[in-house]
Amino acid sequence: MATCGMRSASCIWLVGATTENFQTSKLPSRGDVLKVLFHYHADENMSLKDSIDKSASLLLPIWGMARIPTKAPNHVIEHIRKLHSYWQGLKKNISRSSATNLSNQAKFQESLDDLFDIAHQDAMSIIRIEEDQLFLLAQREKGRRGRMGGVDKVLALKEERAMKRKIAAEKYALKVNLTAAATIPPLLPPVTTPSDDEEFEDV
């Protein structure tokens, strides 16, 4: 059974101590996802739906850091819901000590360190950098071999600088357009002339 060492955290059956956020050295495991979900559901008293949504919102950026394309957010949310639902089903049979139930519990607990895989179904063909492909394959192994390296940070800084340059260029273009618009003289009202059918009134 899972052990809990933190007094401030809830101890969840089979899962262990809850935690507020994910570590960023590896892609989160199935157990990591449940620990974060239960933190918001049990410790923060959020509804199950909001806890699942919150977990998904924290999970997706980790995969973004690893530069691995993921499923759509609504599919990730459904993936988390199914994981919790399976845990819930096991807990309903907690009082039954049959060999089948005990075996299912043991298999589930053993799987908690496996990758909570939300990669896009075509991730391996979408990813262009071989190092990222190898990292995903390693994370899918038992024990999630490998860690996120510093290369991602360097690339992230480059992208951040490029984004700042893009924003600055857009601001400059907007300023130029506004300046140009301010220098255009206002349009004069159209001059109207009486038609042949109109008569002038005596003044």
Residue pairs with C-beta under 8 A, 6 or more apart in sequence:
1 13
1 14
1 109
2 11
2 12
2 13
2 14
2 15
2 16
2 17
2 109
3 16
3 17
4 10
4 11
4 16
4 17
5 17
6 17
9 17
9 18
9 19
9 39
9 43
10 17
10 18
10 38
10 39
10 42
10 43
11 17
11 18
12 18
12 34
12 35
12 38
12 42
13 91
13 94
14 87
14 90
14 91
14 105
14 108
14 109
14 112
15 31
15 34
15 35
15 38
15 87
15 112
16 31
16 35
17 35
18 35
18 36
18 38
18 39
18 42
18 43
19 32
19 35
19 36
19 39
20 36
20 39
21 36
21 58
22 28
22 32
22 36
22 58
22 59
22 62
23 32
24 62
24 65
24 148
25 147
25 148
26 139
26 144
26 146
26 147
26 148
27 62
27 63
27 66
27 68
27 115
27 116
27 136
27 139
27 144
28 36
28 59
28 62
28 115
28 116
29 112
29 113
29 114
29 115
29 116
29 144
30 83
30 111
30 112
30 113
30 114
30 115
30 116
31 112
31 113
32 116
33 55
33 59
33 80
33 83
33 116
34 83
34 84
34 87
34 112
36 54
36 55
36 58
36 59
37 51
37 52
37 54
37 55
37 80
37 84
38 51
40 46
40 50
40 51
40 54
40 55
41 47
41 48
41 51
44 51
46 54
48 84
52 77
52 80
52 81
52 84
53 77
55 80
56 73
56 76
56 77
56 80
59 76
59 80
59 116
59 118
60 70
60 73
60 76
60 118
63 70
63 118
63 119
64 70
65 148
65 152
65 156
66 132
66 135
66 136
66 148
66 152
67 127
67 129
67 132
67 152
67 155
68 119
68 120
68 123
68 127
68 132
68 135
68 136
69 119
69 120
69 122
69 123
69 126
69 127
70 76
70 118
70 119
70 120
70 123
71 79
71 118
71 119
71 120
71 121
75 118
76 118
79 116
79 118
83 116
86 108
87 108
90 101
90 104
90 105
90 108
93 101
113 142
113 143
113 144
114 142
114 144
115 139
115 140
115 144
117 140
119 136
120 126
123 136
124 133
124 136
127 133
127 136
131 151
134 146
135 146
135 148
138 144
138 145
138 146
139 145
139 146
194 200
